[in-house]
Amino acid sequence: MAGFSQQVGGFDQALNSTDLVEDPATEQQFEAPYSSYQKTGPDGPGYYTGLAGNLQKLKIITPP
């Protein structure tokens, strides 16, 4: 049942155009819209948080 719940969560994120991400510094997880994905960044492509000049790359959480 837990696997089904995770699968439904993954479909929900895809339908809402979001990825589940984690801030490695705080371990806080949240949904990031696809539109906030940066093709270039100080640490390569990905989602970032913070102010210009002090960006922190977020870790994308892949559903099991």
Secondary structure, 3 states (H helix, E strand, C coil): CHHHHHHHHHHHHHHCCEEEEECCCCCCEEEEEHHHCECCCCCCCECEEEECCEEEECEECCCC
